[in-house]
Amino acid sequence: MKMNGLLAAAIVLAALSGVLYWSNHRKPAENAVKVSADTPPKILTLAQADITKVDIKKKNGDAVELAKNDAGKWQLMGPKPLRADQNEVSSMLSTLSVLSSDRLIDEKAANLADYGLAQPSVEVDVTEKDNKTQKLLIGDNTPAGNAAYVALAGDPRVFTLATYAKTNLDKSAKDLRDKRLLVFDQDKLSRVELNAKKVNIEFGRNKDQWQIVKPKPFRADDSKVEELIRKLGDAKMDLNASDDDQKKATTAFNSGTAVAAAKMTDASGTEELQVRKNKDTYYAKSSAVEGVYKVSNDLETALDKTVDDFRNKKLFDLGFTDPDKIELHAGAKAYFLTKGGSDWFSADGKKVDAISADSFVEKVRDLAASKFVDSGFGAAELELTAISNGGKNTEKILISRDGDHYVAKRDGEPALYQLDPVAVTGLEKAAEDMKPAVEPKPAAVPKKK
């Protein structure tokens, strides 16, 4: 029993000695200041707009040099000149400019080596527009592993920094480079060319609207064109591929089958992306960046389109706004509907029942092609006119019967739209069902006593 007691005492003594050693070497000094989690001490406070240069130096790894160009855009200057991902850089600077610690560990560190700060694993040098530079040193992880020791060069204090904040600062060139295969400015795009399914399609922008220019002038569905542009803008490089994988990708691309090619023209010029298929894998090569990269099947799906996929199937460009006036002629019958404030009125100026009027307007708004045709338009049976945008836009369509279907034509345009007969009969019925609004009953006059 005495031996057991002595053994237990020895173990306790050894443990206390270890704690004392750690306390002397790694724990806060006697004058350390502990701050609550609600008010963590600041390490850096900088105006993000004033930062002009950032150097990230690593104990084990390539240094990263970032600089802001004359246009205010960030560029990677080292290890080699590359476009920088503006969002990634902005996220890093957002962390860096208002850097807060978890807590202050040591007010006056006697030996930075105790915290891994004599030879830091990461050093972030921040230069402002007045050429003043701050050097942030990131050392070892804390024993718990959820933070790292940090200090500013020339400042004797040592802080702890949360791991997530360290991760936001410990960036490589791969993390910060622009990974887009095409780097066009979407807001300044003026032309998009797509060569797919042996058809060359060209889109031109007129203010905020896209039009199909080739192979023939057609109205374009803006949402479809914008979806194509978004897919091309989202196409990214796979930077995790090894040099050997890159060589294999280049070989596969060169021997692959062409799927599609896209050209994007903005204020700075034209970029081209080529997509090819080899077996079941798709590869892309861009004029904007070096190399060949694997891409997802989604990109192939977005590019492998026909002209009709991008055409506007709607007969009227009304969108979700109400027209100012609608006029329908069906044989000897004529229907007129005019918007006045929140009400609808007939040709004789009488108010039309709101529900029946809205039903007719929706039928007009929803008129759309079931498909596009090259022939079949004959003598018009219906003539439909819609005036909108305060009288600035007048759209007129003519509808003729072609066997079991109808064919519509917009006035002044060669394109022909095949209509489902249900849509046409529904339009005529909605026009016939319009009725005058119910007049409110006059208030009852109280009887005299």
C-alpha positions, 0 to 999 in steps of 0.5 A: 500500500505504501508503494502504491501511495509513493507511486501515485505521489510521483505521478502527480509530482511529474504532472505538476512539473510538466504543467509548470514547465509549460506555464513558464514557456508557453503560457501568458506572462504574469502581466498578460491581459485576458479580454472577453470574447465580446471585445477581442483585441484588435491586431490590425485596423486598415482602410481596405481601399488604401492597401496597394500591395500584399506579400505572403511569404511562407516558411515552406512554399512559394511566396505570393506577390499581389499588387493593385494596378492603375485600374484598381484591379488586383494582379498576381505578380509572383511567382509569375504574373497572372490575373487575380480572382478579385473576389478571393483577394477582396475576401482575404483583405476583408479579414486582414483589414479588420483583424481581431484576435481571440485574446492577448497571450503575452503583453511583452514576449521575451522570446518569440521562438516560444510561439513559433514567431521567430521563424513564422510559418507565414508572414503577410506584408501589407503595404498601403498607398503611403508606402507604410508596411505592416508585417503580420507574423503567424506562428505555431498552432495553440495546444488546442489546435483551434487558433495560432499565435500571431504578432506584428513585427516591432510589437512585443505583444503575442495574440491568438488568431482563430484558425478560420482567420488564419486560413483566410490569410494563408493563401497560395497563388492557386487560391488567388489566381483567376480560375475563369477560362474566359475573363470577359466583362459581362456588362460590356459584352457587345457580341457573342458567337456560338458555333455548334451543331454545324450552325454559326449563331451570332448575338448582338446587343442593342442596349440591354436586349440581345438579338440574333444576328446570324444565321438570320435576324430573329428576336432572341429570348434574353433569358436564354442568351444570358444563361449561355453567357453565365455558363461560359463565365462560370467555366473554371480551370482545374488547378489541382491537376498534375503536370502529367494530367495536363499533358494527358488533357492536351493530348485528349483535346487534340485528338478529340471531336469538336463539340462547340466553340464560343467567341465573346467580344467586350470592350477589351477584345475577343476571347475564344473557348473551344470544347472537344469530347474524347470518349466520355470526357470534355476538354476546353481550351481558351485563348485567355489562359494557357493550357487545356482543362477538363470541364463538366458536361453542363458546359457541353449541354449549354453550348450544344444548341440550335438557333431555335433554342435561343429564339423568343417564342412569345408573340408580344414583348409585353413582359409583366407590364400591362399594355395601354391598349389591345385591339382584336379583329376576328372576322366581322367582330372587333374587341377594344380594351384600353387601360385607364389607371387601375381600370379597363375600358371598352371602345365606348368608354365604359368600364369593363369587368376587371376579372374578364379583362385581365383574363383576356390580357393574359391570353394575349400576353401568353401567346407563344409559338409551339414551334417555328416554321418556314411556311404555312401563312395564308390569309389572316383570320385574326389581327391583334394589336397591342400598344404599350410603354405609354404609346411608344411600342406598337406590336401587331400580329396576323394569324392565319389557319394552316390545317389543324394549326395556326400560323402567326406573323409579326407585322414587319418581320419575316419569322413565322410562329406556329400556334397551338389551336387551343391558344387561339380559341382560348384568346377568342373566347376570352375576348367574347367573355369580356363584359361590362363592370357591374355598376354600384347600386346607388345608396338608399335614401332614408325615408322621411318620418 
